[in-house]
Amino acid sequence: MMDHKPTGYLLKQIHDALEKKANNDLRSMDLTMSQLEVLLLLDEVRDKSLPLKELENRLGVSQPTAAGIVKRMELKGFVESRGEERDRRIKVIRLTPRGVKLSSSAKSNIGGVDDLMFEGLTQEELSVFHRILFHIRGNLEKDS
């Protein structure tokens, strides 16, 4: 007999399990989940750079949190920061060549986790699952 837990509880358990697996996998790359998010965000933009303020907004974190993540990534050589040419007060974060390479490796790792997570599901089931998740997220964002 299936154990009936509230849906939010099951989603939290899945999130926690994914985060634990990701952090274990990322440890070998000297990355955290937050740092991975920064790598992937910067890697998807045209010139591999964003103002710190925009990075904060996309991550949904405070300025001190974003600055701390960036500082640790700079020490590891994954990103570099500089003042914007027109306004030095605006700090711009750019992916280094080492960061670009690491982002590529991390994307491969993410694909492997997705394969594991969705093992045994058909493409149609996966498609329905994604539609449902987007619908649920939209419902929850209406109240935000």
Residue pairs with C-beta under 8 A, 6 or more apart in sequence:
5 13
18 113
18 117
19 33
21 113
22 33
22 36
22 113
23 32
23 33
25 109
25 113
26 32
26 33
26 35
26 36
26 106
26 109
29 102
29 105
29 106
29 109
30 76
31 39
31 78
31 102
31 106
34 59
34 61
34 69
35 69
35 72
35 73
35 78
36 106
37 59
38 55
38 59
38 69
38 70
38 73
38 79
38 93
39 73
39 78
39 95
39 99
39 102
39 103
39 106
40 103
40 106
40 107
41 50
41 55
41 58
41 59
42 48
42 49
42 50
42 55
42 79
42 93
42 94
42 95
42 99
42 103
43 95
43 99
43 100
43 103
43 104
47 94
48 94
48 95
48 99
48 100
49 92
49 93
49 94
49 95
50 58
50 92
50 93
51 84
51 90
51 91
51 92
51 93
52 63
52 66
52 67
52 70
52 81
52 90
52 91
52 92
52 93
53 63
53 90
55 66
55 70
55 93
56 62
56 63
56 65
56 66
59 65
59 66
59 69
61 69
70 79
70 81
70 93
73 79
73 99
74 80
74 81
77 96
77 98
77 99
78 95
78 96
78 98
78 99
78 102
79 93
79 94
79 95
79 96
79 99
80 93
80 94
80 96
81 91
81 92
81 93
81 94
82 91
82 92
82 94
83 89
83 90
83 91
83 92
84 90
84 91
84 92
95 103
118 126
121 129
